[in-house]
Amino acid sequence: QVQPVESGGGLVQAGGSLKLSCATASTYAMGWFRQAPGKEREFVAVIWWSGGSTSYAPSATGRFTVSRDNAENTMYLQMNSLKPEDTAVYYCAAGAGWSTMPSAYAYWGQGTQVTVSS
């Protein structure tokens, strides 16, 4: 089952943490993206199937950590020091080579809402 399924969103105060999960059997790169109201979908983080290579958007660097457990077919996004500007629907994507572009990914989850209050 390559179709991703996200979970773990919610409401958190600024400075708090959330951990998102994405269940998928993808064996290629997997990415996290987010979309705030009225804005384009933007790259957050990407990880190669082995977990050995990762890349982050500047807004996520130092605060977010992407990881995956291939035995559990699950990818994670640990988000710390959350800010109100992190509020968005977060999407998990699969089925691409190494890419930070949404258009490169064939499979998308339904999204999970993350809301950070000030």
TORMI-785007 format. One line per 5 residues: number of its first residue (from 1); for each residue z negated, x, y negated of N, C-alpha, C, O. Coordinates in nm, 2 decimals, always signed. Atoms other than C-alpha are relative to their C-alpha. Last residue first. Layout:
<pts>
NUM) Z X Y Z X Y Z X Y Z X Y | ...
</pts>
This chain:
<pts>
118) +0.06 -0.10 +0.09 -2.01 +0.02 -3.22 -0.14 -0.03 -0.03 -0.21 +0.05 -0.10 | +0.06 +0.06 +0.13 -1.89 -0.17 -2.92 -0.06 +0.11 -0.08 -0.12 +0.21 -0.03 | +0.11 -0.08 +0.04 -1.66 -0.02 -2.65 -0.05 -0.05 -0.14 +0.03 -0.05 -0.24 | +0.04 +0.03 +0.14 -1.44 -0.26 -2.46 -0.12 +0.08 -0.04 -0.23 +0.08 +0.03 | +0.12 -0.09 +0.05 -1.26 -0.15 -2.15 -0.02 -0.04 -0.14 +0.07 -0.02 -0.23
113) +0.04 +0.00 +0.14 -1.03 -0.42 -1.99 -0.12 +0.09 -0.02 -0.22 +0.08 +0.05 | +0.14 +0.04 +0.01 -0.88 -0.35 -1.65 -0.04 +0.03 -0.14 -0.01 +0.13 -0.20 | +0.08 -0.04 +0.12 -0.51 -0.34 -1.58 -0.14 -0.05 +0.01 -0.17 -0.15 +0.07 | +0.01 +0.12 +0.09 -0.29 -0.53 -1.33 -0.07 +0.04 -0.13 -0.07 -0.04 -0.23 | +0.11 +0.10 -0.02 -0.19 -0.21 -1.16 +0.00 -0.11 -0.10 +0.08 -0.11 -0.19
108) +0.10 +0.02 +0.09 +0.15 -0.04 -1.20 -0.11 -0.10 +0.05 -0.07 -0.20 +0.11 | +0.10 +0.10 -0.04 +0.41 +0.10 -0.97 -0.12 +0.00 -0.10 -0.16 +0.10 -0.14 | -0.06 +0.11 -0.06 +0.73 +0.28 -1.06 -0.10 -0.12 +0.03 -0.06 -0.23 +0.04 | +0.08 +0.05 -0.11 +0.61 +0.54 -1.30 +0.06 -0.14 +0.05 +0.09 -0.22 -0.03 | -0.02 -0.08 -0.13 +0.85 +0.75 -1.51 -0.07 -0.07 +0.12 -0.03 -0.03 +0.23
103) -0.13 +0.04 -0.07 +0.87 +0.49 -1.79 +0.03 +0.07 +0.13 +0.11 +0.03 +0.20 | +0.01 +0.12 -0.08 +0.50 +0.54 -1.87 +0.13 -0.04 +0.07 +0.12 -0.09 +0.19 | -0.07 +0.11 +0.05 +0.56 +0.90 -1.97 -0.01 -0.13 +0.08 +0.01 -0.12 +0.20 | +0.09 +0.07 +0.09 +0.30 +1.16 -1.90 +0.07 -0.12 -0.06 +0.01 -0.18 -0.15 | -0.05 +0.05 +0.12 +0.49 +1.29 -1.59 -0.11 -0.07 -0.08 -0.21 -0.12 -0.03
98) +0.10 -0.03 +0.10 +0.45 +1.48 -1.27 +0.06 -0.04 -0.14 +0.16 +0.01 -0.18 | +0.03 -0.14 +0.00 +0.66 +1.30 -1.02 -0.09 +0.02 -0.11 -0.15 -0.07 -0.17 | -0.08 -0.09 +0.09 +0.63 +0.93 -1.01 -0.02 +0.14 +0.04 -0.12 +0.17 +0.11 | -0.14 +0.00 -0.04 +0.52 +0.65 -0.78 +0.09 +0.08 -0.09 +0.20 +0.04 -0.11 | -0.03 -0.09 -0.11 +0.18 +0.56 -0.93 +0.15 +0.00 +0.02 +0.23 -0.08 -0.04
93) -0.14 +0.00 -0.03 +0.02 +0.40 -1.24 +0.03 +0.10 +0.11 -0.04 +0.20 +0.12 | -0.03 -0.10 -0.10 -0.33 +0.29 -1.32 +0.15 -0.01 +0.04 +0.20 -0.12 +0.05 | -0.09 +0.03 -0.12 -0.37 +0.08 -1.63 +0.00 +0.13 +0.08 +0.00 +0.24 +0.04 | -0.03 -0.12 -0.07 -0.65 +0.06 -1.89 +0.08 -0.03 +0.13 +0.04 -0.11 +0.21 | -0.02 +0.03 -0.14 -0.66 -0.23 -2.13 +0.04 +0.13 +0.07 +0.14 +0.19 +0.02
88) -0.14 +0.02 -0.05 -0.80 -0.10 -2.45 +0.00 -0.06 +0.14 -0.10 -0.06 +0.20 | -0.02 +0.14 -0.05 -1.11 +0.00 -2.64 +0.15 -0.03 +0.02 +0.23 -0.01 -0.07 | -0.04 +0.00 -0.14 -1.12 +0.38 -2.67 +0.02 -0.14 +0.06 +0.07 -0.16 +0.17 | -0.15 -0.02 +0.00 -1.12 +0.35 -3.05 +0.05 +0.01 +0.15 +0.17 +0.02 +0.17 | -0.06 +0.13 +0.02 -1.48 +0.21 -3.02 +0.16 +0.01 +0.01 +0.22 -0.09 +0.05
83) -0.01 +0.03 +0.14 -1.58 +0.55 -2.88 +0.06 -0.14 -0.01 +0.13 -0.18 +0.08 | -0.10 +0.10 +0.04 -1.69 +0.65 -2.53 -0.02 -0.04 -0.15 -0.13 -0.05 -0.20 | +0.00 +0.00 +0.15 -1.90 +0.96 -2.49 +0.11 -0.09 -0.05 +0.18 -0.06 -0.14 | +0.13 -0.03 +0.07 -1.81 +0.97 -2.12 +0.02 +0.00 -0.15 +0.13 +0.01 -0.20 | -0.01 +0.00 +0.15 -1.51 +0.82 -1.92 -0.14 +0.01 -0.06 -0.23 -0.07 -0.04
78) +0.13 +0.00 +0.06 -1.48 +0.90 -1.55 +0.01 +0.02 -0.15 +0.06 +0.12 -0.20 | +0.00 -0.05 +0.13 -1.14 +0.81 -1.43 -0.14 -0.02 -0.05 -0.18 -0.13 -0.09 | +0.11 +0.04 +0.09 -1.10 +0.77 -1.06 +0.03 +0.05 -0.14 +0.10 +0.15 -0.16 | +0.00 -0.09 +0.12 -0.82 +0.77 -0.80 -0.11 -0.05 -0.09 -0.14 -0.17 -0.10 | +0.05 +0.05 +0.13 -0.86 +0.61 -0.46 +0.00 +0.11 -0.10 -0.03 +0.23 -0.08
73) -0.12 +0.05 +0.07 -0.68 +0.64 -0.12 -0.04 -0.06 -0.14 +0.00 -0.16 -0.18 | +0.03 +0.13 +0.04 -1.03 +0.69 +0.04 +0.12 -0.07 -0.07 +0.11 -0.19 -0.11 | +0.05 +0.07 -0.12 -0.93 +1.00 +0.22 -0.03 -0.14 -0.02 -0.02 -0.22 +0.07 | -0.11 +0.04 -0.08 -0.72 +1.09 -0.08 -0.04 -0.06 +0.13 +0.03 -0.15 +0.19 | +0.05 -0.02 -0.13 -1.02 +1.10 -0.31 +0.11 -0.05 +0.10 +0.12 -0.18 +0.12
68) -0.05 +0.09 -0.10 -0.89 +1.14 -0.66 -0.06 +0.04 +0.14 -0.09 +0.16 +0.16 | +0.01 -0.06 -0.13 -1.01 +1.28 -0.99 +0.06 -0.10 +0.10 +0.09 -0.21 +0.07 | -0.08 +0.07 -0.11 -0.96 +1.22 -1.36 -0.02 +0.08 +0.13 -0.02 +0.20 +0.14 | -0.03 -0.09 -0.11 -1.23 +1.34 -1.61 +0.07 -0.09 +0.11 +0.02 -0.19 +0.15 | -0.04 +0.08 -0.12 -1.27 +1.19 -1.96 +0.03 +0.11 +0.11 +0.08 +0.22 +0.09
63) +0.09 +0.12 -0.02 -1.47 +1.34 -2.25 +0.03 -0.08 +0.13 -0.05 -0.13 +0.19 | +0.14 -0.03 +0.03 -1.35 +1.70 -2.30 -0.09 -0.12 +0.02 -0.21 -0.11 +0.03 | +0.04 -0.14 -0.04 -0.98 +1.60 -2.33 -0.15 +0.02 -0.04 -0.19 +0.00 -0.16 | +0.09 +0.01 -0.12 -0.94 +1.22 -2.36 -0.06 +0.14 +0.04 -0.16 +0.14 +0.11 | +0.11 +0.09 +0.03 -0.80 +1.20 -2.72 -0.10 -0.01 +0.12 -0.21 -0.05 +0.10
58) +0.10 -0.06 +0.08 -0.59 +1.51 -2.66 -0.12 -0.09 -0.03 -0.23 -0.04 -0.04 | -0.03 +0.02 +0.14 -0.42 +1.34 -2.37 -0.11 +0.07 -0.09 -0.22 +0.08 -0.04 | +0.06 +0.11 +0.08 -0.51 +1.49 -2.04 +0.06 -0.01 -0.14 +0.11 +0.09 -0.19 | -0.03 -0.01 +0.14 -0.36 +1.69 -1.76 -0.05 -0.12 -0.07 -0.06 -0.23 -0.02 | +0.03 +0.12 +0.09 -0.46 +1.75 -1.40 +0.05 +0.03 -0.14 +0.06 +0.15 -0.18
53) -0.05 -0.01 +0.13 -0.36 +1.98 -1.11 -0.03 -0.13 -0.08 +0.00 -0.24 -0.03 | +0.01 -0.13 +0.05 -0.54 +2.04 -0.79 +0.05 +0.02 -0.14 +0.01 +0.12 -0.21 | +0.11 -0.01 +0.09 -0.60 +1.68 -0.70 -0.02 +0.13 -0.07 -0.11 +0.15 -0.15 | +0.10 -0.09 -0.06 -0.37 +1.71 -0.41 -0.13 +0.01 -0.08 -0.23 +0.05 -0.03 | +0.05 +0.07 -0.12 -0.17 +1.40 -0.52 -0.11 +0.09 +0.06 -0.20 +0.04 +0.12
48) -0.09 -0.02 -0.11 -0.13 +1.55 -0.87 -0.06 -0.05 +0.13 -0.19 -0.06 +0.13 | +0.05 -0.09 -0.11 -0.34 +1.40 -1.15 +0.10 +0.01 +0.11 +0.16 -0.09 +0.15 | -0.08 +0.00 -0.12 -0.25 +1.24 -1.48 -0.06 +0.10 +0.10 -0.11 +0.21 +0.06 | +0.03 -0.11 -0.10 -0.46 +1.14 -1.78 +0.10 -0.01 +0.12 +0.14 -0.12 +0.15 | +0.14 -0.04 +0.00 -0.45 +0.91 -2.09 -0.02 +0.13 +0.09 -0.08 +0.23 +0.04
43) +0.05 -0.08 -0.11 -0.09 +0.83 -2.17 -0.15 +0.04 -0.02 -0.19 +0.06 -0.14 | +0.01 -0.14 +0.02 -0.02 +0.55 -2.42 -0.06 +0.07 +0.12 -0.15 +0.02 +0.20 | +0.08 -0.05 -0.11 +0.10 +0.19 -2.40 +0.00 +0.16 -0.01 +0.11 +0.22 -0.03 | -0.07 -0.04 -0.11 +0.22 +0.10 -2.75 -0.09 +0.05 +0.12 -0.20 +0.10 +0.09 | -0.04 -0.14 -0.01 -0.01 -0.07 -2.99 +0.09 +0.02 +0.13 +0.08 -0.06 +0.22
38) -0.10 -0.03 +0.10 -0.06 -0.43 -3.11 +0.05 +0.15 +0.00 +0.12 +0.19 -0.09 | -0.08 +0.10 +0.06 -0.37 -0.47 -2.90 +0.09 +0.04 -0.11 +0.04 +0.11 -0.20 | +0.08 +0.08 +0.09 -0.47 -0.15 -2.73 +0.08 -0.11 -0.06 +0.21 -0.10 -0.06 | -0.08 +0.07 +0.10 -0.28 -0.01 -2.43 -0.10 -0.09 -0.08 -0.17 -0.18 -0.02 | +0.08 +0.10 +0.07 -0.41 +0.25 -2.19 +0.09 -0.07 -0.11 +0.18 +0.00 -0.16
33) -0.05 +0.04 +0.13 -0.26 +0.48 -1.93 -0.09 -0.11 -0.06 -0.17 -0.17 +0.01 | +0.07 +0.11 +0.08 -0.40 +0.65 -1.63 +0.06 -0.01 -0.13 +0.09 +0.09 -0.20 | +0.04 -0.01 +0.14 -0.17 +0.85 -1.40 -0.08 -0.12 -0.05 -0.08 -0.23 +0.01 | +0.05 +0.13 +0.04 -0.09 +0.93 -1.04 -0.05 +0.01 -0.14 -0.11 +0.11 -0.18 | +0.09 +0.00 +0.12 +0.13 +1.21 -0.92 -0.05 -0.14 -0.03 +0.02 -0.24 +0.00
28) -0.06 -0.08 +0.11 +0.27 +1.17 -0.57 -0.10 +0.01 -0.12 -0.22 -0.02 -0.10 | +0.02 -0.15 -0.03 +0.11 +1.06 -0.24 +0.07 +0.08 -0.11 +0.09 +0.20 -0.08 | -0.10 -0.09 +0.05 +0.05 +0.70 -0.34 -0.03 +0.14 +0.04 -0.14 +0.19 +0.03 | -0.04 -0.10 -0.10 -0.18 +0.50 -0.11 +0.10 +0.10 -0.05 +0.16 +0.17 +0.04 | -0.14 -0.01 -0.03 -0.35 +0.32 -0.40 +0.03 +0.10 +0.11 -0.05 +0.20 +0.12
23) -0.03 -0.01 -0.14 -0.69 +0.21 -0.51 +0.15 +0.00 +0.02 +0.22 -0.10 -0.03 | -0.14 +0.05 -0.03 -0.77 +0.28 -0.87 +0.03 +0.02 +0.14 +0.03 +0.14 +0.19 | -0.05 -0.03 -0.13 -1.13 +0.32 -1.00 +0.14 -0.06 +0.02 +0.17 -0.16 -0.04 | -0.10 +0.09 -0.05 -1.27 +0.33 -1.35 +0.05 +0.05 +0.14 +0.05 +0.17 +0.17 | -0.08 -0.06 -0.10 -1.60 +0.49 -1.43 +0.10 -0.10 +0.05 +0.06 -0.20 +0.11
18) -0.06 +0.09 -0.09 -1.77 +0.40 -1.76 +0.08 +0.08 +0.10 +0.13 +0.18 +0.07 | -0.09 -0.05 -0.11 -2.00 +0.59 -1.99 +0.05 -0.12 +0.08 -0.02 -0.22 +0.10 | +0.03 +0.03 -0.14 -2.19 +0.53 -2.32 +0.11 +0.05 +0.10 +0.21 +0.11 +0.05 | +0.08 -0.11 -0.05 -2.16 +0.69 -2.66 -0.03 -0.02 +0.15 -0.08 +0.08 +0.22 | -0.06 -0.13 +0.04 -2.04 +0.37 -2.82 -0.10 +0.11 +0.05 -0.22 +0.09 +0.04
13) +0.03 -0.04 +0.14 -2.19 +0.07 -2.63 +0.06 +0.14 -0.03 +0.08 +0.22 +0.07 | +0.09 -0.10 +0.01 -2.02 -0.06 -2.31 -0.02 +0.04 -0.15 +0.07 +0.02 -0.23 | +0.05 -0.01 +0.14 -1.83 -0.37 -2.21 -0.11 +0.11 +0.00 -0.20 +0.11 +0.08 | +0.12 +0.08 +0.04 -1.64 -0.36 -1.88 -0.03 +0.02 -0.15 +0.05 +0.09 -0.22 | +0.01 +0.02 +0.15 -1.38 -0.19 -1.67 -0.12 -0.08 -0.04 -0.20 -0.14 +0.05
8) +0.10 -0.08 +0.06 -1.45 -0.08 -1.31 -0.01 -0.01 -0.15 -0.10 +0.05 -0.22 | +0.12 +0.07 +0.01 -1.15 -0.19 -1.11 -0.10 +0.09 -0.08 -0.07 +0.21 -0.10 | +0.11 -0.07 +0.08 -0.79 -0.10 -1.08 -0.12 -0.09 +0.01 -0.12 -0.21 +0.04 | +0.09 +0.11 +0.04 -0.54 -0.20 -0.80 -0.12 +0.07 -0.07 -0.19 +0.15 -0.01 | +0.14 -0.04 +0.04 -0.24 +0.02 -0.75 -0.08 -0.13 -0.03 -0.03 -0.23 -0.08
3) +0.03 +0.08 +0.11 +0.07 -0.10 -0.55 -0.15 +0.03 -0.04 -0.24 +0.00 +0.03 | -0.01 -0.09 +0.12 +0.13 +0.19 -0.31 -0.05 -0.08 -0.12 -0.10 -0.02 -0.21 | +0.00 +0.08 +0.12 +0.00 +0.00 +0.00 +0.00 +0.09 -0.12 -0.10 +0.14 -0.16
</pts>
